[in-house]
Every structure is written in C-alpha cells, then in structure tokens.
C-alpha cells in the first residue's frame, strides 16, 4: 500500500513515465514487451516499463542524429538558457524526484534529495560553461597566415549509466554533451529507469528540442551493441564495472568512437 500511495502521488506530478523517449515522443516497445521495476525495500512492483531492444535503439540514434544539425547550430547562449531552465525544473521538483529515487533505488530520502540537488548543480555548471567554449589563436610560422582552433561538438553520444546514482550520473554525462551541442541517447539501468524518465520529462518541459535527448531501456546487450555498431554514434560514455567497460572499449574500436569510462564511488551527503 505504501508503494501504491507513493506511485499515485508521483503520477499526479506528471513525472512518472514508463515508456521510452524517442524523438520527443513517449514510445512503447515495438514488440510490446515490458519489464517490472521493484521497490528494493519490500519487493513491491512499482511499475512495468517498456523493454526495448535493437530496433528502438536504432530509431533513437537516428532521432539524435537528425536533431544534431539543429541543436549544434544554436548559439551557446540559447543552449545555456535551455539547460538553465532544466536545472530550475529539477530543483522545483526535487522532493518528487527524491521520492522516486528512494522508491526504485532504495537510498534514504535525504540522500535521494541530495542526489537531485547535486545532479541539478551539474546542469547549472555546464549551462554556464556552454558560454565559455573558447577556441585558440596559434602563432603562425608564416607572416601572411593566421592559425586558429575551433572546438566543435562530436555528434551523437551514447550514455550508459548504472543503478546506484540513477539521476546524478545521467546529468553529469548529459549536461556537458548538450552544452557543447551534442545530442544523446541514454540507456539507464533496467533496475532504476524511472528517475531517468522523469529527468527526461523535465528536459522536454524546459524546451530542449525533440530528438536532442532520447531514452531507451530494456535489453542491455541489444541496446549496447546497437550503440557500438552505429557509425552515427560518435562517442560512448559509461559508468559501471570494469568488465563491461572493457567490452564497450573493444566494441567502440570497430567504428573508432571516442570512449569515456568512469567508476563512480562516493556519497552525495
């Protein structure tokens, strides 16, 4: 009953989502499959969420790839403003988001709310850094030449995150990508997808255009392989085990993707 009451309150806030996000639309799995998300405190089923795979991931990648041309051409100030609004919405809904993290991940509510605040601060920081992506002027060896360096967004970024910090790790990876003009496909843990979906809902409300941020979850192997095999994905960022990180690095080599591998072990309190 406690789980049901908590879910009912969260549904009234419009943050309780159970479908994937592709191209700004909430999408069911194409084959209708779902997976259950459990409350680790008592084993209650919180929700049934979509179980996506290869086809949905390919469509999410295409959506991100198509959105990249528009998003990357916005001015840094425009991207910064959208990120700042996303930050404001996360802070405005920190209590509900904290409840959702506690419900699906199990950490105490105080720590869960602290995670939301920390995750939002990542977005706030990179909203400002978006306006400070500077190039360089280099000394030229020839008197009639000027040499300069421009920094450009790499393209579509595949983001794979674990269960233990279901919101903060996502914002830490996604915020800098969006700030510099990249688009993203997020694959949250199938154990804790609800926090990612709630954050994505607030991203849409903040005015981040459809396709810039996509979320797929379900069959981890099929989703991961699709991200690795696609030539449209130009970078992979992953936090998790060393074993999985090695597999991702090896798979990314086939299409020469940039890779960021991180372990994430600290308390937000």
Secondary structure, DSSP 8 states (H G I E B T S, - for coil): -HHHHHHHHHHHTT----SEEETTEEE--TT--EEEEE-TTT--EEEEEE-B-HHHHHHHHHHHHHHHHHHTTS-HHHHHHHHHHHHHHHHHTHHHHHHHHHHHH---HHHHHHHHHHHHHHHHHHHHHGGG---EEE--SSTT--EEE------EEEEE--STTTTHHHHHHHHHHHHTT-EEEEE--TTS-HHHHHHHHHHHHTT--TTTEEE--B-HHHHHHHHHH-TTEEEEEEES-HHHHHHHHHHHGGGT-EEEEE-------
